[in-house]
Amino acid sequence: MIDIHSHILPGVDDGAQTMEDSLDMARAAVEAGISTIYATPHHLNGRYENEQELVVKEVKKLQKAIEKELIPLTVLPGQEIRINGEAIEHLHNDTAMTLGGNTNYALIEFPSSSVPRFSKHTLFDLQMNQVKPIIVHPERNGAFLKHSHLLFEFVKRGSLTQLTASSVAGVFGKKIQNFSFQLLESNLVHFIASDAHRSTGGRSFHMKEAYDVITDRFGQELTDILQENAELVMNNEQVIVDPPVEVKKKKLLGIF
């Protein structure tokens, strides 16, 4: 499996803090069935700034340590970029980067409870500059939870989305898991990734569990597509996208 979103780099954000933490995460990733992982530290979120040059340098260090420990895992560079009005400028001047630095795909993070007014313009601007935005963990965004049509509009206009494996597996609770299911059945999801911050616990990988849940609930074909999409991103090819539909509001006890 390919994991397009993780916080495996040591000492750069709220993920792994030491090289040993990173190596523990690398071992856990392999155990979870992951062969390639993108190190995507937070960038421009008001707390952390991890520019491309630093990320590439630290990924090389980590890869060397992983190979020394004979861990069969390939680490590639990336960022989790907080949505902002200057995203294109940051990408053009090489402080922000796409996944791998050599693809047209970039991870875009929203604030945890809101969708900024400039989001529509920024996502459009990225696409006009040949960058395909991947909105990360929308199932954990308070605004999308309340107003799912906002996410539908972004996807309809060409944005992609990535759910967190822990959300799908139920680690973050039933509410987030059920919303994840609604997004999946509405063709509003294109990737599953770990967003792992630790080697154990709720912020670990949970990729196998998530795909097992998806296969049981939606069938093997969807699991295959989601896994293939991650590989297509790595090869900078067009991902598989089905026409999105708006999330259906669930009836409560047949009252409405």
C-alpha positions in Angstrom: 0.0 0.0 0.0 1.0 3.6 -0.5 0.2 6.1 2.3 0.0 9.7 0.9 -0.3 11.5 4.3 1.8 11.0 7.5 3.8 12.9 10.1 6.7 10.5 10.2 9.5 13.1 10.0 11.1 13.6 13.4 11.0 16.9 15.3 9.3 19.1 12.7 5.7 19.2 13.9 3.2 17.4 16.2 4.1 14.0 14.8 7.3 11.9 15.5 9.5 13.8 17.9 12.8 11.8 17.6 14.4 9.6 15.1 13.6 6.6 17.2 9.9 7.7 17.1 10.2 7.8 13.3 11.8 4.4 13.1 9.0 3.0 15.3 6.5 4.5 12.9 8.3 3.1 9.9 8.1 -0.4 11.5 4.4 0.1 12.3 3.8 1.3 8.7 5.3 -1.9 7.3 3.3 -4.0 9.7 0.2 -2.2 8.4 1.0 -3.2 4.9 2.5 0.1 3.7 5.5 0.0 1.3 5.7 3.6 0.4 4.8 6.6 2.6 4.8 10.3 2.1 6.2 12.4 4.9 3.8 15.4 4.9 4.5 17.7 7.8 2.2 20.7 8.5 3.1 23.8 6.6 1.8 27.4 7.0 -0.8 26.5 9.6 0.2 29.3 12.0 2.2 27.0 14.2 4.5 25.1 11.8 6.4 26.1 8.7 8.3 23.3 7.0 9.5 24.5 3.7 10.3 22.2 0.8 14.1 22.4 1.2 13.9 21.3 4.9 11.4 18.5 4.1 13.5 17.1 1.3 16.7 17.2 3.5 15.0 15.5 6.5 13.4 12.8 4.3 16.8 11.9 3.0 18.1 11.6 6.6 15.2 9.4 7.6 15.4 7.2 4.5 19.1 6.6 5.3 18.2 5.6 8.9 15.4 3.3 7.7 17.7 1.6 5.3 20.3 1.1 8.1 17.7 -0.6 10.2 16.7 -2.8 7.2 13.1 -1.6 7.3 11.5 -2.2 3.8 9.9 1.3 3.5 10.3 4.1 1.0 9.7 7.6 2.3 8.9 10.4 -0.1 8.6 14.2 0.6 5.5 16.3 0.7 3.6 18.7 2.9 0.2 19.2 4.5 -0.4 22.8 3.3 -2.9 24.9 5.2 -5.2 26.6 2.7 -4.3 30.2 2.2 -4.7 32.9 -0.3 -1.0 32.8 -1.4 -0.8 29.0 -2.0 0.2 29.4 -5.6 2.9 31.9 -4.8 4.3 29.5 -2.2 4.3 26.6 -4.7 5.9 28.8 -7.4 8.8 29.9 -5.1 9.4 26.4 -3.9 8.6 27.0 -0.3 5.5 24.8 -0.6 5.5 21.6 -2.6 3.4 19.0 -4.2 3.5 15.3 -3.2 7.0 14.1 -4.1 7.9 17.5 -5.5 7.4 16.0 -8.9 3.6 15.5 -9.1 0.6 17.8 -9.7 -1.0 16.7 -6.5 -0.9 18.7 -3.2 -2.4 18.0 0.2 -4.6 20.9 1.3 -5.7 21.2 5.0 -8.6 23.3 6.2 -9.1 24.7 9.7 -10.7 22.1 12.0 -14.0 23.8 12.2 -14.4 26.2 9.3 -14.2 26.8 5.6 -12.5 30.1 4.9 -14.3 32.5 2.5 -11.4 32.4 0.0 -11.3 28.6 -0.3 -13.3 28.4 -3.5 -11.0 30.9 -5.2 -7.8 29.2 -3.9 -8.8 25.8 -5.0 -9.8 27.1 -8.4 -6.5 29.0 -8.6 -4.5 25.9 -7.8 -6.3 23.9 -10.6 -5.8 26.7 -13.1 -2.1 26.4 -12.3 -2.1 22.6 -12.9 -2.1 21.7 -9.2 -4.7 19.2 -8.2 -5.8 19.9 -4.6 -6.4 16.9 -2.2 -8.5 18.1 0.7 -7.4 16.1 3.7 -9.6 14.7 6.4 -12.8 16.6 5.5 -14.7 14.2 7.7 -13.1 15.8 10.8 -14.0 19.4 9.7 -16.9 20.9 11.7 -18.2 23.0 8.8 -18.2 20.0 6.4 -20.0 17.9 9.0 -22.8 20.5 9.3 -22.8 21.7 5.6 -21.7 18.7 3.5 -22.8 20.6 0.3 -19.7 22.8 0.7 -17.5 19.7 0.1 -19.7 18.5 -2.7 -19.3 21.8 -4.5 -15.5 21.6 -4.1 -15.4 18.1 -5.5 -17.8 18.9 -8.3 -15.4 21.6 -9.3 -12.4 19.3 -9.5 -10.9 19.0 -6.0 -10.1 15.6 -4.5 -10.4 14.4 -1.0 -8.7 12.0 1.4 -10.2 10.4 4.5 -8.2 9.4 7.5 -8.0 5.6 8.0 -8.7 6.0 11.7 -12.0 7.8 10.9 -13.2 5.0 8.7 -12.1 2.3 11.2 -14.2 4.0 13.9 -11.2 5.1 16.1 -12.5 8.7 16.3 -16.1 7.7 17.2 -19.3 6.8 15.4 -20.2 10.3 14.3 -17.1 10.7 12.3 -17.2 7.1 11.0 -20.8 7.5 9.8 -20.0 10.8 8.1 -17.0 9.0 6.4 -19.5 6.3 5.2 -21.8 9.0 3.8 -18.9 10.7 1.9 -17.8 7.3 0.5 -21.2 6.4 -0.7 -21.6 9.8 -2.3 -18.4 9.5 -4.4 -16.8 12.3 -2.4 -13.7 10.3 -1.4 -10.7 9.5 -3.6 -8.0 8.4 -1.1 -7.6 6.7 2.3 -4.4 7.7 4.2 -3.2 7.3 7.7 -2.4 10.9 8.8 -0.3 8.9 11.3 1.4 10.9 14.1 2.4 7.9 16.3 3.4 4.3 16.0 0.6 3.2 18.3 -2.9 4.3 19.4 -5.5 6.3 17.7 -3.0 8.4 15.7 -1.3 5.4 14.2 -1.9 3.8 10.8 -5.1 1.7 10.9 -4.9 1.3 7.1 -5.8 -2.5 7.1 -8.7 -1.9 9.4 -10.1 0.9 7.3 -9.8 -1.0 4.0 -11.4 -4.1 5.7 -14.4 -1.9 6.8 -14.7 -0.4 3.3 -14.6 -3.8 1.6 -17.2 -5.2 4.0 -19.5 -2.2 3.6 -19.0 -1.1 -0.1 -17.2 -4.0 -1.8 -13.7 -4.9 -3.0 -14.0 -2.7 -6.1 -14.0 0.5 -4.1 -11.0 -0.6 -2.0 -9.1 -1.4 -5.2 -9.9 2.0 -6.6 -8.8 3.9 -3.5 -5.6 1.9 -3.4 -5.0 2.4 -7.1 -5.5 6.1 -6.8 -2.6 6.4 -4.4 -0.4 4.6 -6.9 -1.6 6.9 -9.7 -0.7 9.9 -7.6 2.8 8.6 -7.1 3.1 8.1 -10.8 1.6 11.6 -11.5 -1.3 10.0 -13.5 -5.0 10.9 -13.6 -6.8 9.3 -10.7 -10.1 7.5 -10.9 -13.1 9.8 -10.1 -16.8 9.0 -10.1 -19.4 11.7 -10.4 -20.1 13.1 -7.0 -23.6 13.4 -5.5 -24.8 15.4 -2.5 -24.8 13.6 0.8 -28.2 12.3 1.7 -29.5 13.5 5.0 -30.4 10.5 7.2 -33.9 10.3 8.6 -34.3 10.2 12.3 -36.7 7.4 13.5 -38.9 8.1 10.4 -40.0 11.5 11.8 -38.8 13.6 8.9 
